[in-house]
Amino acid sequence: MTDSFDPAVEQQTALADHLTRAVVHDATGEADGDRCVGEPPSARYYLGALAPRDLNLAAGRERRGRETPMSAGFEFEVSDAHAVIDVSAAVSCYYRSLPTFEEQLSFAGGDDAPSDRPGRDYRLAPAFQRVQVVTGQLRVQLDPDRPLHHVGLDEFASGFRAARAVAAGDSRVERRDGDDRRDRFVPGAALTSAELFDAWTGALPGTPVIPEWTARITVLTRPVASGRFRVALSLENLSDDPIVERIRRGERVQRHDDARDHFLFRIRLEVAAEPGVIVPVHMYLGPDAYRYDPRLPAYANNCGVAADVDETGEIISRLWSVPAPEHQTRRLVSKEHAATSFAALAADPIPLLDALAADMRKWMASPAWSSVGLSPDLAAQKEQDRTSFLKEIQRFEDGTRWLTKDRRLLLAFKLANRTMTKLDNMTGKRHAAWRLFQIVFIVSQLSALTWREHPADEFEKGLWGDLDGVDPTMAATVLFFPTSGGKTEAYLGLIACGMFYDRARGKGRGITAWCRFPLRLLTLQQTQRQVEFIVAADEVRSASAAEIEAVGGTLGDGFSLGFFAGCRL
């Protein structure tokens, strides 16, 4: 535990892992062990589950808004059309049984003693017992002339026979007469002790209700690029939806039978092969694909997929399904640099920004820009991106140049950095510096703030799109960065520069910036952060009256924030 309200990354990750495990265990039934009490398993468990064919629930195909697939699996690639792969599968199935005394008491109200009201009847708790079925390892010889294989039918049939035998031999298996679907009720007197309850359940008439399950594994092969073959491996529930007949208003109607749950649960499908047989899928990731690893072990369908991969990323020995896909987004850690400090930039920013520009130019010669091993199109794209980075450096240097030319802009930039220090002191976030991309973004946009204050011939050509363009306000900039990377502070820092520059050039009131957000919760969250920022900026404005007036500006009205919530007709 920690006394801090700002948990470390490790603590956040541990909490996320715990919540993920809890959800998966609950949604697959693992949290309940081998018993499901209170409702059919298909009504409770929705991960790693397969529905039977022609499902016809009372409310349609969905239970509580969830539609369960009838098959799940994954696709992977092999290097040889005649490769040998080893396939195995495991599923869990449930049969209905009579509840134990403790389960019935809990279902009937727990500690609200049914024994205190022996004259009342209580609904018999629906209870289901789990049985696991495994196929063992099945060897499959791929054949390009016979691309479709169905395997595991006999193995599943044997396993399901064993599961039915377990159900038939269970003294507590559900019993009923014919297609009777009516609920049974336990007299309160039978709940005064375990012995009386067991005697009551043991005397229930009827024949055992035993489900019938069927499943198979399908292997489908097709050729893909570079002489490889794509294998689609899937586990299919071939069970029929259980039906009972009822007489309703004189007519015979069919209804889903909740006492026989033909869903399959906790499914696991696995494939293994000799090293070099299973190869990574190579994805096309767009024109800037050189930035990313294009290799993917497999594609999952209606489940997640995990893999055993060697350190080279090329040798895949085993693939298996998991109930839900998981992915940890890469966390970018900004490099430290002297030019990012709020306090240092608020004091004397020009030398720091010049040093940052020099380091950026030095990085132009980094081996990271090498095109060795890349295809011609990716090499060309990488060189184009290198040229774009050079333009970014030039725009950053131009922003620094305007800080030296316009003392009003220089003051505005210093006050914006003071605002960030004030904001962090107010909110307790304890951030003392920008991230590198934030300060580069802000400084690169400063030229646009000065455009209406200086002659056009003082602006550099070719930095803002076309070769002859000199107007920085004609270029739109897209700031792209992952979630929680710091985009909000980047645009707030630029807005702070704009607000203080307005006051420094004599604008005492009026709009500096518009912000539009497409999502309601995002709008609310960003507005809350903007309010904190505006409060901090206004305190800095009030405390800097002498400095603003010294450059010919005015203190003007206090900074404020307007909020417009519109609607789309």
Secondary structure, 3 states (H helix, E strand, C coil): CCCCCCCCHHHHHHHHHHHHHHHHHHHHCHHHCCEEECCCHHHHCCCCCECCECCCECCECEECCEECCCEEEEEEEECCCCCEEEEEEEEEEEEEECCCHHHHHHHHCCCCCHHHCCCCEEECCCEEEEEEEECCCEEEECCCCCCEEEECHHHHHHHHHHHHHHHHCCCCECEECCCCCCCCEEEHHHHCCHHHHHHHHHCCCCEECCCCCCEEEEEEEEECHHHCEEEEEEEEECCECCEEEEEECCEEEEEECCCCCCCEEEEEEEEECCCCCEECEECCCCCCHHHCCCEECCEEECCEEEEEECCCCCCEEEEEEECCCCCCCCCCCCCCCHHHEHHHHHHCHHHHHHHHHHHHHHHCCCHHHCCCCCCHHHHHHHHHHHHHHHHHHHHHHHHHHHHHHCHHHHHHHHHHHHHHHHHHHHHCCCCCECCHHHHHHHHHCHHHHHHHHCCHHHCCCCCCCCCCCCCHHHCCCCCCCCCCCCHHHHHHHHHHHHHHHHHHCCCCCCCCCCCCCCCHHHHHHHHHHHHHHHHHHHHHHHHCHHHHHHCCCCCCCCCCCCCCCCCCC
